[in-house]
Amino acid sequence: MVAISLANMDSVDFMYQEHHSWLSLYIQRRLSCPEVTADLVQETYLRLLTRGQLPEKKDSRRYLTHIAKGLVIDLYRRRNIEAAYLELLEVEPEKVASSPEYQAIIVEALVEIDALLHRLPNKARQALLMRQLEYMSYKDIAAELKISVSSVEKYVAKALQSCLMVALEDLI
């Protein structure tokens, strides 16, 4: 992880002082929850600190907005995933019953999988999901996506390779 140097901490402090209020309002309008807003404002600056470089002063508002927008999207994705998992627990509790700690671990894993899938190109993601979750043949996937079988093979291979790379990074 790369961090902002001590020499740039004054600049970060200035950015915080200058932009904290409007950033809080920006996030608050999207969430309507003061506690979560405060957390995301802090997370925005934490991300800024760990990215290793500061934007030009004229671009700082746009840069902070970009980070905050991504955090809000991540939060909504996480909430949707968690809601879907909790719905599954209600429908089939005996098949997936577990402790609250284990449920939190599962939700976290699902969020990571979702993030990984959203980094893939759309066709690669679709092909992988059709193959792995719907057990479709390459030929059927090709017909559904209106692409060649060889393209499906390449998309699935690329998607699996990306998943493998992420798994290997976690091991290191």
One Martini backbone bead per residue (centre of mass of N, CA, C, O) as a GRO file, in nm:
protein
  172
    1MET     BB    1   0.095   0.037   0.024
    2VAL     BB    2   0.040   0.365  -0.054
    3ALA     BB    3   0.140   0.676   0.084
    4ILE     BB    4   0.136   0.970   0.212
    5SER     BB    5   0.342   1.199   0.278
    6LEU     BB    6   0.434   1.413   0.521
    7ALA     BB    7   0.456   1.661   0.329
    8ASN     BB    8   0.132   1.623   0.242
    9MET     BB    9  -0.043   1.661   0.504
   10ASP     BB   10  -0.117   1.960   0.476
   11SER     BB   11  -0.288   1.921   0.221
   12VAL     BB   12  -0.492   1.729   0.347
   13ASP     BB   13  -0.585   1.915   0.571
   14PHE     BB   14  -0.687   2.135   0.382
   15MET     BB   15  -0.891   1.961   0.231
   16TYR     BB   16  -1.058   1.889   0.473
   17GLN     BB   17  -1.138   2.178   0.556
   18GLU     BB   18  -1.258   2.265   0.270
   19HIS     BB   19  -1.449   1.976   0.206
   20HIS     BB   20  -1.617   1.843   0.435
   21SER     BB   21  -1.900   1.973   0.419
   22TRP     BB   22  -1.984   1.909   0.121
   23LEU     BB   23  -1.928   1.605   0.140
   24SER     BB   24  -2.138   1.545   0.353
   25LEU     BB   25  -2.379   1.645   0.186
   26TYR     BB   26  -2.345   1.464  -0.057
   27ILE     BB   27  -2.382   1.197   0.100
   28GLN     BB   28  -2.642   1.256   0.261
   29ARG     BB   29  -2.832   1.275   0.007
   30ARG     BB   30  -2.783   0.953  -0.055
   31LEU     BB   31  -2.852   0.831   0.260
   32SER     BB   32  -2.989   0.954   0.527
   33CYS     BB   33  -2.719   0.904   0.727
   34PRO     BB   34  -2.504   1.030   0.951
   35GLU     BB   35  -2.324   0.786   1.029
   36VAL     BB   36  -2.254   0.688   0.742
   37THR     BB   37  -2.149   0.952   0.639
   38ALA     BB   38  -1.909   0.977   0.830
   39ASP     BB   39  -1.772   0.718   0.738
   40LEU     BB   40  -1.742   0.799   0.430
   41VAL     BB   41  -1.571   1.045   0.470
   42GLN     BB   42  -1.335   0.900   0.605
   43GLU     BB   43  -1.292   0.694   0.374
   44THR     BB   44  -1.220   0.899   0.160
   45TYR     BB   45  -0.956   0.999   0.303
   46LEU     BB   46  -0.824   0.725   0.326
   47ARG     BB   47  -0.803   0.675   0.024
   48LEU     BB   48  -0.634   0.920  -0.036
   49LEU     BB   49  -0.391   0.837   0.145
   50THR     BB   50  -0.348   0.541  -0.006
   51ARG     BB   51  -0.286   0.634  -0.312
   52GLY     BB   52  -0.016   0.846  -0.306
   53GLN     BB   53  -0.187   1.093  -0.431
   54LEU     BB   54  -0.255   1.418  -0.523
   55PRO     BB   55  -0.444   1.645  -0.633
   56GLU     BB   56  -0.507   1.906  -0.769
   57LYS     BB   57  -0.656   2.170  -0.636
   58LYS     BB   58  -0.873   2.202  -0.873
   59ASP     BB   59  -0.944   1.866  -0.841
   60SER     BB   60  -1.038   1.784  -0.550
   61ARG     BB   61  -1.347   1.769  -0.567
   62ARG     BB   62  -1.365   1.560  -0.796
   63TYR     BB   63  -1.201   1.340  -0.653
   64LEU     BB   64  -1.378   1.310  -0.400
   65THR     BB   65  -1.636   1.243  -0.552
   66HIS     BB   66  -1.537   0.985  -0.683
   67ILE     BB   67  -1.485   0.830  -0.425
   68ALA     BB   68  -1.766   0.864  -0.290
   69LYS     BB   69  -1.934   0.735  -0.512
   70GLY     BB   70  -1.805   0.455  -0.487
   71LEU     BB   71  -1.886   0.408  -0.190
   72VAL     BB   72  -2.191   0.424  -0.232
   73ILE     BB   73  -2.212   0.195  -0.432
   74ASP     BB   74  -2.089  -0.020  -0.248
   75LEU     BB   75  -2.307   0.001  -0.031
   76TYR     BB   76  -2.549  -0.078  -0.208
   77ARG     BB   77  -2.443  -0.350  -0.293
   78ARG     BB   78  -2.416  -0.468  -0.013
   79ARG     BB   79  -2.713  -0.440   0.065
   80ASN     BB   80  -2.823  -0.619  -0.162
   81ILE     BB   81  -2.670  -0.874  -0.086
   82GLU     BB   82  -2.770  -0.896   0.204
   83ALA     BB   83  -3.073  -0.911   0.135
   84ALA     BB   84  -3.057  -1.167  -0.039
   85TYR     BB   85  -2.944  -1.348   0.182
   86LEU     BB   86  -3.173  -1.306   0.392
   87GLU     BB   87  -3.390  -1.415   0.205
   88LEU     BB   88  -3.273  -1.699   0.187
   89LEU     BB   89  -3.295  -1.759   0.490
   90GLU     BB   90  -3.608  -1.743   0.496
   91VAL     BB   91  -3.668  -1.966   0.279
   92GLU     BB   92  -3.385  -2.157   0.366
   93PRO     BB   93  -3.279  -2.211   0.673
   94GLU     BB   94  -3.182  -2.516   0.685
   95LYS     BB   95  -2.956  -2.483   0.451
   96VAL     BB   96  -2.823  -2.179   0.578
   97ALA     BB   97  -2.767  -2.204   0.861
   98SER     BB   98  -2.616  -1.963   1.094
   99SER     BB   99  -2.415  -1.762   1.226
  100PRO     BB  100  -2.358  -1.430   1.237
  101GLU     BB  101  -2.057  -1.455   1.165
  102TYR     BB  102  -2.091  -1.632   0.914
  103GLN     BB  103  -2.276  -1.438   0.764
  104ALA     BB  104  -2.066  -1.210   0.742
  105ILE     BB  105  -1.863  -1.374   0.577
  106ILE     BB  106  -2.047  -1.431   0.339
  107VAL     BB  107  -2.109  -1.141   0.260
  108GLU     BB  108  -1.815  -1.061   0.208
  109ALA     BB  109  -1.766  -1.267  -0.016
  110LEU     BB  110  -1.992  -1.166  -0.204
  111VAL     BB  111  -1.878  -0.883  -0.240
  112GLU     BB  112  -1.610  -0.973  -0.370
  113ILE     BB  113  -1.734  -1.121  -0.609
  114ASP     BB  114  -1.888  -0.880  -0.722
  115ALA     BB  115  -1.641  -0.704  -0.773
  116LEU     BB  116  -1.501  -0.894  -0.965
  117LEU     BB  117  -1.729  -0.915  -1.178
  118HIS     BB  118  -1.731  -0.593  -1.233
  119ARG     BB  119  -1.433  -0.603  -1.368
  120LEU     BB  120  -1.550  -0.740  -1.592
  121PRO     BB  121  -1.646  -0.787  -1.880
  122ASN     BB  122  -1.960  -0.836  -1.972
  123LYS     BB  123  -1.929  -1.098  -2.145
  124ALA     BB  124  -1.754  -1.252  -1.946
  125ARG     BB  125  -1.953  -1.250  -1.714
  126GLN     BB  126  -2.190  -1.386  -1.856
  127ALA     BB  127  -2.046  -1.645  -1.939
  128LEU     BB  128  -1.963  -1.740  -1.660
  129LEU     BB  129  -2.247  -1.750  -1.530
  130MET     BB  130  -2.372  -1.945  -1.732
  131ARG     BB  131  -2.170  -2.174  -1.678
  132GLN     BB  132  -2.165  -2.190  -1.351
  133LEU     BB  133  -2.489  -2.147  -1.279
  134GLU     BB  134  -2.645  -2.276  -1.553
  135TYR     BB  135  -2.486  -2.496  -1.718
  136MET     BB  136  -2.399  -2.402  -1.989
  137SER     BB  137  -2.310  -2.424  -2.293
  138TYR     BB  138  -2.118  -2.284  -2.525
  139LYS     BB  139  -2.331  -2.290  -2.745
  140ASP     BB  140  -2.561  -2.153  -2.581
  141ILE     BB  141  -2.410  -1.897  -2.512
  142ALA     BB  142  -2.356  -1.806  -2.799
  143ALA     BB  143  -2.654  -1.776  -2.875
  144GLU     BB  144  -2.735  -1.574  -2.651
  145LEU     BB  145  -2.486  -1.359  -2.724
  146LYS     BB  146  -2.408  -1.358  -3.028
  147ILE     BB  147  -2.155  -1.561  -3.051
  148SER     BB  148  -1.889  -1.741  -3.055
  149VAL     BB  149  -1.752  -2.015  -2.917
  150SER     BB  150  -1.461  -1.904  -2.899
  151SER     BB  151  -1.543  -1.653  -2.739
  152VAL     BB  152  -1.651  -1.797  -2.495
  153GLU     BB  153  -1.390  -1.940  -2.420
  154LYS     BB  154  -1.230  -1.678  -2.376
  155TYR     BB  155  -1.412  -1.546  -2.162
  156VAL     BB  156  -1.399  -1.771  -1.951
  157ALA     BB  157  -1.092  -1.780  -1.926
  158LYS     BB  158  -1.056  -1.485  -1.842
  159ALA     BB  159  -1.232  -1.496  -1.590
  160LEU     BB  160  -1.081  -1.725  -1.444
  161GLN     BB  161  -0.809  -1.581  -1.440
  162SER     BB  162  -0.898  -1.343  -1.268
  163CYS     BB  163  -0.981  -1.511  -1.024
  164LEU     BB  164  -0.704  -1.638  -0.976
  165MET     BB  165  -0.545  -1.377  -0.929
  166VAL     BB  166  -0.699  -1.289  -0.679
  167ALA     BB  167  -0.641  -1.540  -0.510
  168LEU     BB  168  -0.330  -1.509  -0.518
  169GLU     BB  169  -0.317  -1.231  -0.383
  170ASP     BB  170  -0.439  -1.332  -0.109
  171LEU     BB  171  -0.192  -1.528  -0.047
  172ILE     BB  172   0.044  -1.297  -0.045
   0.00000   0.00000   0.00000
